[in-house]
């Protein structure tokens, strides 16, 4: 005889905080890199593990290797101004 499944609805509140500058920079860089990788389709084998992996995921991993917020800021100093403008706009 199958056991009856019991479900309980759980709700909670979480404070939504704006991202830190480092989070903003990294997320924006990832978004732009992924947009440039768009169009890679199919599955390939991960050379490290031998497990099938989407080609886009493998390309993204290579493109994002060694990416840090400090390096992103050196390449795109104007993004710090964008961050300030967007975060101030969210707060209002």
N, C-alpha and C positions, 0 to 999 in steps of 0.2 A: 504494500500500500504506500502510495506517494505521500510525502509529508507536505502539509499545506504551507505555502509561502506567505509570510506576514510582512507587510510593508508599513513603514512609519514615515510620515511626511516631516521633514526637518527644514526649518527656515532659520536664517541668521542674517545679521547685518554686519557689514564690513566697511570700514572707513576707506574711502577712495582717496588716495593721495597722489599728487602729481609725481611723475618720474623724476629721479635725480638727473643731473646733467649727464653723468656717465651712462645711465640707462637710456636717456633720450638719444645721445650720440650713437650708441651701439645699435639701438633699434632702428634708427634712421639709416645707418650704414647697411645693416642687414636688409632692410626693405629695398634699398637702391640696388644692392648686389643681386638680390633675388629677382628684381625686375629685369636686370640684364641677362640673367640665366634663363628667363622665361623662354619656353619653346623647346627645351631639352625634354624629350619624352623617351620612354622605354625603360628597360631594366638592364642593369649591368651587374657584374660581380664585384663586391667590395674586395680590393686587393689585400686588405689587412686581415679580414675575417673569412673570406670566401663565401659570404652570405649574399644572396641577391639584394640589390638596393636600387632605388630609382636613380636614373642618371642625373636628375636635377639635384638630388640630395648629395651625391658624390661631388658634383661640380660646385655646389654651395660650400661644402666642407673645405674644398681646396681654395675657393675664393676668399673664405673668411679666416683661413689659417693665420694665426699671429695678429689678428685684429684686436686692438685695444682702444679704449676711449681716448687715451693720450695721443695715440697715433692718428686717430680720426680727427681730433681737434687741430693737430698740426696741418693736416691736409685740407681741412675745411673750417677755418677759424670763424667764418660767417655763421656757422651753425649754432654757435654759442649765442649770438644775437637773436637768431630764430627761436632758440629755446626760451630766452628771456621774454620775447614778445609773445610766444604761444602760451607759456605758463602764466604770465600776467593776465592774458586774455581769458584763460580758463578760470582764474580766481574771481573775475568780475561778473 
